[in-house]
Structures are given as structure tokens and as C-alpha cells.
Amino acid sequence: MTTVRETDDTAASLRAAMVSELREMGVLQSEAVATAVATVPRHLFATGERLEAAYAANKALVIKRDEQGHAMSSLSATHIQVVMLEQAEVEPGMRVLEVGSGGYNAALLAELVGKTGTVVTADIDGEIVKRARACLDAAGYGRVQVVLADADGGVPEHAPFDRIIVTAGAWDIPPAWREQTSERGRLVVPLRMRGITRSFAFDQVGQDLVSASYRLCGFVPMQGSGAYTERLLPVADGVALQVDDQRQAFDTEALAVAVHAPRLEVWSGVSFDLPDELELFLVTSTPQMVMLHGSKALVDQGVLAPSVLRGVPALVAGGSFAYRTKRPNEETGGFESGVFAHGPEAEFVAAQYAELLRRWATDHRRRGAARIRYVPMPEGSAVPSAQIVAKRLGALEVSWS
């Protein structure tokens, strides 16, 4: 029979090991966050899971699924929660709003703000709110306030907030989040754009939001008023385009023919590394870039490269498309970036894509080269361009140094 003491001892040991792993991964930057992770009993927020799963640094745990089996709410991996907490730079005494309630992250925030601070966690799902409340109480964090709300409107009755941390994939930034931050306020949000998601740490500069901090992440999409679904446009059996802008039109019949046409290979002569930075550069370099998804069957047949399995930025022009691939090449440091292109304009789109690869490798191949500014605009007025990602309520302006 397993006793409570044995469970507590095992959990404490696994928690310490998780902290060590997070240090080795380089995501733990501050002692305050490390102490919080070492203190909060994560397993009490992962009811029904094995202790080893609860304390796996890179494992997200699904809390609730819809009727189709898609995740609606999850306990995010500690790794990404730590990344966002480090981006937030929470200090004792702060007022913090968490958008999306799993309970565990709110407990970490409670440790960071201390007894003089305030943590409010909000969720649109009453079942999730009830669960978060029960888990927080069981773990000894009764002082955290749990609110049922569509967080697209913020939580005005508890505002202003020194930090707002969003733990769901947002497609846009509603005015309430900007309006409910204090003068020293910071918004940390996983923002979806052109098929990818990055966690940005935005500070207010006049009416705009500016971020030089961004990290790779993945979250279940926002529900409620802020919900937005990208188009998944079938092209051929086993091939689809994930499209951010609902207004874009594509010649799917011509693209379907191009998929099975002979492919053109163009090699850039530059190194392939830092794929998450390269991906962000590609999707913010032209509005014609969409995400190409392909099946394993087509990869196994040699029709498409393995990069399509998880989605890869693809440049589409008429009935032609080009996308990134790689090959071993010691002369470029291990791997070389290249382009596969299909269709009657394959040479044209391949040349454009290869030039982007070379430009990134020559001018921007490092972490933190992008600067992102969110500019509020009248609804629907933003126009996409080379470095402007249009949103409903504003635009993301992306510059590279």
C-alpha cells in the first residue's frame, strides 16, 4: 500500500529532478521562478495522472476534450510555463491576471507575487473554473481568485494588472488587455499568425505594444469572443494549406496537379539551423507564405519532403508552390537549407524562396533578431504586406535587425 508520505516524498524527488532538467535546458533564468517550480506540487493539478507524467518537464496533460477528441483545455508543459514566467518578470506585490485556468500556473504566480500580491485566473469554461478552484484549494492556494469570464473582455472588476499572462492561443489582442494593464504592465501572449504560434512579451509604448522577446510555443486555441479558426484548405489527397487570411484565394485544381508533377530542387549554399527563428522570418517576409501540410504516405512515396509532416512555410504563386527542406552538408556546418518547388512557375517561386533563405542566413541568423510591434487599428482596416501581419483589430509590424 502506498502511503501519503511515500507519495509526497516521491513527488518532491521528481519535482527536484524537474527543476534540474529545466536548468539544463536553459529555460530557468531566475531563482524566483526556480523556487516557485520547486515549491508547487504539480501532481495535485494533474489528478488521475502518474507522478512521472505530472513531473515530466516537456509533457502537456489534456484536461478536457471536445466530442471529436480535440483538446479544449490542458495543463501546459512546465517547460513552456517557465518560459512565459521568465518573459513576464513577475515581482513580489504585483497584480497578475492569468487568461486560461489550469490552476498550476496560477499557483506558480502566487509564489512569485507573494502574500502582498494578487493573482486572478479566468476561464470561459465553468467546468474548468470549478476544477481549478478545487485543485488550488487542495494545494493550499486559496488566496488565488478564480473567475468565470470570457477573457476577451478581460476582468475589469479586478483591474488594473501589472502582468497579464495568456495561456491559450490568441489570434488577436483585444483592447481590454491593453486597457487593463497598469503603467508598468506587460502582456505575455501566445499569438497565432500565418500558421505558427510564438509567445510574445509586449510592453506598452504609447498606444502600441512592442516586444523584443518571443519564444516557440503551442497552446489550444482561444475560445469565446476571441476565437478564430484558420482555413485548412484541401489541395489533393494528403495535402492541405493552412491559411491565416480568410480573403486569400488559391487555384487548388492547379496546385493539385503540381503536387504530383516533377519537383525542382534548389540548394541555397547556406546553413540550416535555428529552425524556429527561420520559420518566423519566412512567415513574416511575404503575405504569400502559408503553411503546407502533407501526409506521411506522400513523404514515404518521395512526393513531398519530411518537412511537410508538421507543417512548413510554403510560397504559393498561382498553380505553383515552393517550400523549405534540408540535406546533410558539412561545408555549411552540418545541414544545408534548400527548396523543393512544384508547378509551371517552379523556377520563379524556388528562386524567391532560396533568396529568403540566403537573406536570413546572411543578415538575421541569431536569436532575438526580430522586433514585433502591435498597432491597434479600426476593425478590418489592416492590410497585409511583406512585414505586416493583418489582424482584425490591428496589425503586427515585424522588423529584422
Secondary structure, DSSP 8 states (H G I E B T S, - for coil): ---HHHHHHHHHHHHHHHHHHHHHHT----HHHHHHHHHS-GGGGSTTS-HHHHT-TT--EEEEE-TTS-EEEEE--HHHHHHHHHHHT--TT-EEEEES--SHHHHHHHHHH-TTSEEEEEES-HHHHHHHHHHHHHTT-TTSEEEE--GGG--GGG--EEEEEE-SBBSS--HHHHHTEEEEEEEEEEEEETTEEEEEEEEEETTEEEES-EEE----B--GGG----EEEEEETTEEEEES-TT----HHHHHHHHTS--EEEEEEEE---HHHHHHHHHTT-TTEEEEEE-HHHHHTTSS-GGGSS-EEEEEETTEEEEEEEEEEGGGTEEEEEEEEESTTHHHHHHHHHHHHHHHHHHT-STT-EEEEEEE-STT----BTTEEE-SSEEEEEEE-
